[in-house]
């Protein structure tokens, strides 16, 4: 009887620990995505300020350096997530999306700095890649959450 009770307690304890780890993982991933959105929104606002003449090229480039550093730091946060195995493919795609966004932003900066239309074209293409990676990441995340793992 004691063995059965011990097994039941162990099972529920293990289930609770798994639930807590899953909740922490989800919260940390959501925080990364929200931080990325804020960083990108701020960057877009800075681009608008520059185009409207509210900031100089020098000010924009200084801001851009900080922006790039923030995204690079954010991308590193994916590596510190305690990712359950079922969610690894989605996290990899979220990270790839963020990396593509970073490269798109670097090209946007080159476009503004050098008035280089080819950099703008590369930026648009990389931004599209980032969007597609994020959609794929969301699909894989939702599939893993629903227990549909290939």
Buried (B, 14 or more C-beta within 10 A) or exposed (E): EEEEEEEEEEEEEEEEEEEEEBEEBBEBBEEBBEBBEEBBEBBEEBBEBBEEEEBEEEEBBEBBEEBBEBBEEBBEBBEEBEBBEBBEBBBBBBBBBBBBBBBBBBBBBBBBEEEBEEBBEBBBBBBEBBBBBBEBBBEBBEBBEEEEEE
